[in-house]
Amino acid sequence: MPISGILRERISCRSFLPQPVDPQILRKVLEDAQRAPSNKNGQPCHVFIASGETRIQLEAQLVDMAATSLQAVRGNGSDPNMQGDFPGRYVELDGVYKERQYGAARALYGALGVQRADMQGRVDAMLANWRFFGAPHVAFFAMDRRFGLMPAVDVGIYAQTLALLMAERGISSCMQGALGSFSAPVRMAFNVSDQLGILFGMSFGYSDTTAPVNRARTERASLADVVFIRD
Ligand SMILES: Cc1cc2nc3c(=O)[nH]c(=O)nc-3n(C[C@H](O)[C@H](O)[C@H](O)COP(=O)(O)O)c2cc1C
């Protein structure tokens, strides 16, 4: 399928079948993704992929940490333990950006049938992030902690290159900023050097196309709002 077709059909998948990806296919996709461009060809992105027993252990540890943190958030409005390796990763969205965030949330919670006032339903939907949405694999993207914006751009470009190459082979994925919130279990599982920080993650595998959550569809801004062309 041409890339335009893949982009039309792809969604952030939030319910996966347990069937793992053939290791040879995964290896090929990862080899192809090495061609992603980067500033000065610095290639700052490091990738840690958990499957099998490692993935099971990470899920248990991360869900535990996230559940504790989400309770603290409900109590205090925030939890500094959720900052991850790059404090200031997030700024609160406002204006039109916030409107788009609300639109995506409405699509997601609408597909899940979770009402706005259903706090427990929303917490459960959040926790699903650290269950990797049932995916058999999860990738964590990391870069040197000293790096700033431009290398982070490279990591994003790498991740989307990987996601598109996966989509080409029928493998679905969901990028997850949430997976950058608690790095200690990931660092331990992969013996990640202190110099690297985990930025975000991506669950991947084969979509459960019957799951209601995968019926969520998001809007995009019109071209006129974001692209300006002058001759
Ligand atoms: C860098 C990045 C981080 C994201 N973090 C999360 C996340 O933590 N949890 C989640 O469910 N979706 C996450 N998403 C998915 C976005 O919500 C999704 O891409 C957006 O709403 C557009 O929907 P679509 O991907 O289905 O087209 C993330 C996407 C990106 C690119």
The ligand as an SDF file (V2000), in Angstrom:
LIG
                    3D

 31 33  0  0  0  0  0  0  0  0999 V2000
    4.5180   11.4120   20.8350 C   0  0  0  0  0  0  0  0  0  0  0  0
    3.1400   10.8330   21.0460 C   0  0  0  0  0  0  0  0  0  0  0  0
    2.7440   10.4660   22.3230 C   0  0  0  0  0  0  0  0  0  0  0  0
    1.4920    9.8860   22.5300 C   0  0  0  0  0  0  0  0  0  0  0  0
    1.1440    9.4630   23.7870 N   0  0  0  0  0  0  0  0  0  0  0  0
    0.0160    8.7300   23.9550 C   0  0  0  0  0  0  0  0  0  0  0  0
   -0.2530    8.0980   25.2030 C   0  0  0  0  0  0  0  0  0  0  0  0
    0.5130    8.2170   26.1660 O   0  0  0  0  0  0  0  0  0  0  0  0
   -1.3780    7.3420   25.3020 N   0  0  0  0  0  0  0  0  0  0  0  0
   -2.2410    7.1750   24.2500 C   0  0  0  0  0  0  0  0  0  0  0  0
   -3.2310    6.4580   24.4120 O   0  0  0  0  0  0  0  0  0  0  0  0
   -2.0160    7.7720   23.0490 N   0  0  0  0  0  0  0  0  0  0  0  0
   -0.9060    8.5250   22.8770 C   0  0  0  0  0  0  0  0  0  0  0  0
   -0.6190    9.0720   21.6420 N   0  0  0  0  0  0  0  0  0  0  0  0
   -1.5580    8.8890   20.5250 C   0  0  0  0  0  0  0  0  0  0  0  0
   -2.2790   10.2010   20.1960 C   0  0  0  0  0  0  0  0  0  0  0  0
   -3.2820   10.4210   21.1420 O   0  0  0  0  0  0  0  0  0  0  0  0
   -2.8530   10.0550   18.7770 C   0  0  0  0  0  0  0  0  0  0  0  0
   -1.8040    9.9560   17.8610 O   0  0  0  0  0  0  0  0  0  0  0  0
   -3.7340   11.2490   18.3800 C   0  0  0  0  0  0  0  0  0  0  0  0
   -4.8420   11.3720   19.2300 O   0  0  0  0  0  0  0  0  0  0  0  0
   -4.2220   11.0970   16.9330 C   0  0  0  0  0  0  0  0  0  0  0  0
   -4.9740    9.9090   16.7980 O   0  0  0  0  0  0  0  0  0  0  0  0
   -4.5510    8.7460   15.7870 P   0  0  0  0  0  0  0  0  0  0  0  0
   -3.1200    8.3830   16.0580 O   0  0  0  0  0  0  0  0  0  0  0  0
   -5.4840    7.5980   16.0750 O   0  0  0  0  0  0  0  0  0  0  0  0
   -4.6950    9.2600   14.3910 O   0  0  0  0  0  0  0  0  0  0  0  0
    0.6140    9.6930   21.4270 C   0  0  0  0  0  0  0  0  0  0  0  0
    1.0210   10.0890   20.1440 C   0  0  0  0  0  0  0  0  0  0  0  0
    2.2610   10.6390   19.9570 C   0  0  0  0  0  0  0  0  0  0  0  0
    2.6910   11.0170   18.5520 C   0  0  0  0  0  0  0  0  0  0  0  0
  1  2  1  0
  2  3  1  0
  2 30  2  0
  3  4  2  0
  4  5  1  0
  4 28  1  0
  5  6  2  0
  6  7  1  0
  6 13  1  0
  7  8  2  0
  7  9  1  0
  9 10  1  0
 10 11  2  0
 10 12  1  0
 12 13  2  0
 13 14  1  0
 14 15  1  0
 14 28  1  0
 15 16  1  0
 16 17  1  0
 16 18  1  0
 18 19  1  0
 18 20  1  0
 20 21  1  0
 20 22  1  0
 22 23  1  0
 23 24  1  0
 24 25  2  0
 24 26  1  0
 24 27  1  0
 28 29  2  0
 29 30  1  0
 30 31  1  0
M  END
$$$$
